[in-house]
């Protein structure tokens, strides 16, 4: 394999030197460039990328050739398979990847071994156009490939990688992702314009002015144009869902879905046809619409849906006019409309199903505030009195005042139907605030009394609503706004003086309202929550529902964490800290890296005001005494603990630091025993032996080594054997602690030393240093290399922390005696000479150098001591030598205060 690679590299180098040799004549260079282009065109993209990466290393080829090879390398993603080749190449060669070199040349149908670091690097390579290519040309070349990967046919991992490149690399940047920018036109428009053709930057589709027909053929001028066929609409919905659900980016989600609210509503509320139709159109559209409504958090969005309840498509003549049209049994297409006189009528037959769909949508994603606001608006509109008309006037509709325009009967019918459905299905959530209800009652009573035509129905409903509010437990007259209370009392007084059936009811309510506060016992009266507490409680409930719902997509779950984070930062008393910590711990058990990053950030915010509770919760899962967590989960809790320690800073001390330090040393120690893990591994070994025996019986001989069929060089085989030995050695053996977790514990302890060495104290620092020296001496195997690296880094941070404390004048109460320094240096010098890990040897030499520097620094006063003494220089005395100002010999000077310089032999 290496031979083939060397052959390709030699061929490219030879052809390139012939094609771009500055000293050659024009004819020779032209012939060489044709041969060079032919060689590149028939070479596999992955192989070419690997070879060019090697050839473009400094001093590998002549400078004139390296420039051309760099240009070719940067343009490889523009090839038909260039994007996938770039992704898989980066994933295979990145240091964080564990893909074998031999696997890098093979297509990975199920996706590559993707790490976050490799994904960020690949995203930067693809989303940043080269300096020689304009964004208007670069993005159209890679967009079809990335959008095709979103379909998931090449594997779920590559689909997530493509979504990250599009969402964060391109559309997440203002330079490329703003509407109208090259990135938006290349990635967002192809999806959005298939769902709503008016969103295309190409403008409205022009109708042909001339029609041609064959002899005997009839041209139907009424026939509509098919703008988007059924498969294109389905693919766009699927790609948009894949993009937004792969990675939580609430901001991008709202930007992409804002212009699609009405089309998504039309698709999601389409009358059910069959399972295929629902799977292709209704369910994806419904999921996207629900995600947006949860993120927007505005009651006005439901009002917009109500106003366009029966609308299908676009009837604005200034834009492309279109409608959704059902084709066959389970397909839907976008059909353009000819002419400007074609009316897109409202189908009243769909009123029942559409109103049911809206109420179900309210029930699933609407908050109590959203439902209450919409209900009160509809109720106010239905009870609004109608004024009489004293004279007949003929005026255009647009010239009539806003308040005098007659309401469309169709709108009135739709609102009445939705109001009826809400009262039937959402009766327990219609009113979330009695203050809103009182404002509505005040307004209706005031308008009905000032209207020229009495509206007894509106008055009766208002009095009934007022009775519900006033008689509710906990109602207090003193909490009502003065202007609202005065308006209601005046209206009740006017009604009570009338001679109709409502007068007695009004008098009773007036008396009840007057003496309401005196009815309840003051000792049993419940203090009403403030407006801030009410809003915080609603926000907290909404955040918990977004996070805990099983079907919440990543953007909605992230939005719930953001809402919870806002309450924590504001110090809201509504937040249950212990329940929040348990919830965050359950989320950290998941495998979504983006959710986990948000959870870790929330942990640090809780730790600002509750450090002890936060560290206790994290340590419980990190130590995992009951052996319930996986290694990956424990490492994620370790990352959370590390960031909490960094966030605490100087406050990382006392009991909190003691608990954390003891737990970390317990994990990092060599005496840890995990019996359940040991029993689990024994069961796995017995099962493997049984399978191996069954395989031997099937082969009737020794099982052949199929790995020999994979062509590998001796170097690759040796490398793979070492990697396999290291990875297998990481896992727990005979019940011992996992090496990765032990290394993580030492790394976290070193960060604690770096953050606040005084907070940990001598009782924890001393055993930690002893533990590190024992690890370096007693665990020399290649599988414990990461553990020895962490041990040396801990010693290095300890020495640096002592030096920093001395320079700043901080008294720690302990130090590093010279005998201890010599013992540590002697051990590390031996490690620097004998360890089998190059990085460990390098770290050991660095620590020895730091220890020597520490010894030299103790001979001089610290900067803090000099500053306190007011001296101009820190170096005034060395052992046995006085170099102060008074000890300097007096020299004759030409000028006062200036020494004379003389040359002597």
Secondary structure, 3 states (H helix, E strand, C coil): CHHHHHHHHHHHHHHHHHHHCCCCCHHHHHHHHHHHHHHHHCCCHHHHHHHHHHHCCCCCCCHHHHHHHHHHHHHHHHCCCHHHHHHHHHHHHCCCCCCCHHHHCCCCCCCCCCCHHHHHHHHHHHHCCCCCCCHHHHHHHHHHHHHHHCCCCCCHHHHHHHHHHHHHHHCCCHHHHCCCCHHHHHHHHHHHHHHCHHHCCCCCCCCCCCCCCCCCCCCCCCCCEEEECHHHHHHHHHHHHHHHHHCCCHHHHHHHHHHHHHHHHHHHCCCCCCHHHHHHHHHHHHHHHHHHHHHHCCHHHHHHHHHCCCCCCECCCCCCCEEEEEECCCEEEEEECCCCCCCCCCCHHHHHHHHHHHHHHHHHHCCHHHHHHHHHHHHHHHCCCCCCCCCCCCCCHHHCCHHHCCCCHHHHHHHHHHHHHHHHHCHHHCCCCHHHHHHHHHHHHHHHHHCCCCCHHHHHHHHHHHHHHHCCCCCCHHHCCHHHHHHHHHHHHHHHCCCCCCHHHHHHHHHHHHCHHHHCCHHHCCCCCCHHHHHHHHHHHHHHHHHHCCCCCHHHHHHHHHHHHHHHHCCCCCCCHHHHHHHHHHHCCCCCHHHHHHHHHHHHHHHHHCHHHHHHHHHHHHHCCCCCCCHHHHHHHHHHHHHHHHHHHHHCCHHHHHHHHHHHHHHHCCCCCCHHHHHHHHHHHHHHHHHHHHHHHHHCCCCCCHHHHCCCCHHHHHHHHHHHHHHHHHCCCCCCCCHHHHHHHHHHHHHHHHHHHHHHCHHHHHHHHHHHHHHHHHCCCHHHHHHHHHHHHHHHHHHHHHHHHHHHCCCCCCCCCHHHHHHHHHHHHHHHHHCCCHHHHHHHHHHHHHHHHHHHHCCCCCHHHHHHHCCCCCCCEECCEECCHHHCCCCCCCECCECCCCCCC
